[in-house]
Amino acid sequence: MSESKLRQAYAKKSVAILGTAPTVDRAPFADQGVEIWGCGISGFALPRCDVWFQLHDMDRLLRPGISSVAPPPHAKEMTDWLKGFRGTVFMHKEYPNIPGSEAFPFQPLVNEFGREFRCTAGWMFARAISLGYGTIGLYGVEMNATDEYAEQRPSMKFFEGWARAKGINVIIPEASSMSRCNFLYGMEDAKFSAFTEYKNMWKRREDEIRAAIEEKKLELARMQGVGEAMRMFEQDRM
């Protein structure tokens, strides 16, 4: 099939990219017309998965750490599950002991999108864009603001923008933090100002409560000192 016909065929297809956050339950597992792509340690709890992504170098991942004498505790679970997976497993390279393993096309995607890859979900998103899927859904991909996700989230928003610019239908559950922009800059300044005022009021109250707690701690310490002195007097009498 020619490249143009291949892309036309993919434009009619849908894929759901899964993370591990709660909105993964909203993925269209029952719709056989949607491919399900998963990633992580294992997908034993998923109702269905067609393609799996374990993109870390397994030789390095399973090597004992500097301070440990054994591979990570989940290593056997992960390897056993990958060996039994019935679909394609995209990996750092092909592994003979994992029948479905295929080498993931890292470099072609870097050539196409640049060095914007900070998480497995980003590679999956780019792969789906590159293949030309007409609809790409993100389920369980939250990227809430922890140290790790603070770095990963911009990568996912980058690919979301790329996909939308290409006319791809991007589906993100409303419950996902990835779908939210609480205040539209310039358009909703009054709403943002009201929120900021409330936030500052809450912060002042929190500071007051913390100060009161510290004061009570000091009072408690003084009372404990008095109690200890009273116990000493009592012991002297006995």
Sequence and secondary structure as in RCSB ss.txt:
>XXXX:A:sequence
MSESKLRQAYAKKSVAILGTAPTVDRAPFADQGVEIWGCGISGFALPRCDVWFQLHDMDRLLRPGISSVAPPPHA
KEMTDWLKGFRGTVFMHKEYPNIPGSEAFPFQPLVNEFGREFRCTAGWMFARAISLGYGTIGLYGVEMNATDEYA
EQRPSMKFFEGWARAKGINVIIPEASSMSRCNFLYGMEDAKFSAFTEYKNMWKRREDEIRAAIEEKKLELARMQG
VGEAMRMFEQDRM
>XXXX:A:secstr
  HHHHHHHHHT EEEEE SSGGGGGS TT TTEEEEEESS  TTSS  SEEEE S HHHHTS  TT SS  TTH
HHHHHHHHH  SEEEESS  TTSTTEEE  HHHHHHHH S   SHHHHHHHHHHHHT SEEEEES    SSHHHH
HHHHHHHHHHHHHHHTT EEE  TTSGGG  SS TTTTHHHHHHHHHHHHHHHHHHHHHHHHHHHHHHHHHHHHH
HHHHHHHHHHHH 
